[in-house]
């Protein structure tokens, strides 16, 4: 399974990424071993995720979400 996710960083900014293991990835972010963006902004809190059958679909959706405004991203995780 592949996942696209949005986390909220300690400075309230949002980070969007994709992974094959969401639990591991959140743990990495919270240990300062995740993406460069989150390394100085942890701890992070998982706010939203979607599941996909393959990497290509997940990466396509990650790109789509990254193009959204902050408010539209917040709307995504407030709907769930």
FENFENLIN-V628605 format. One record per backbone hydrogen bond with DSSP energy under -1.0 kcal/mol. CO is the residue of the C=O (numbers start at 1). NH is the residue of the N-H. E is the energy in kcal/mol with one decimal. If there is no record, write none. Layout:
# FENFENLIN-V628605
((CO,NH,E) (CO,NH,E))
This chain:
# FENFENLIN-V628605
((2,52,-2.9) (3,19,-2.2) (4,50,-2.2) (5,17,-2.1) (6,47,-2.8) (6,48,-1.5) (7,15,-2.5) (8,45,-2.1) (9,12,-2.3) (13,9,-3.1) (15,7,-2.7) (17,5,-2.7) (19,3,-3.4) (21,25,-2.3) (22,26,-2.2) (23,27,-2.0) (24,28,-2.5) (25,29,-2.5) (26,30,-2.4) (28,33,-2.7) (29,32,-1.3) (35,39,-1.2) (38,41,-1.5) (41,10,-2.5) (45,8,-2.6) (48,6,-2.5) (50,4,-2.0) (52,2,-2.6) (54,58,-1.8) (55,59,-2.9) (56,60,-2.1) (57,61,-2.3) (58,62,-2.5) (59,63,-2.1) (60,64,-2.1) (61,65,-2.8) (62,66,-2.4) (63,67,-1.1) (65,68,-1.5) (69,73,-1.9) (70,74,-2.4) (71,75,-2.5) (72,76,-1.6) (73,77,-1.7) (74,78,-1.6) (75,79,-1.1))
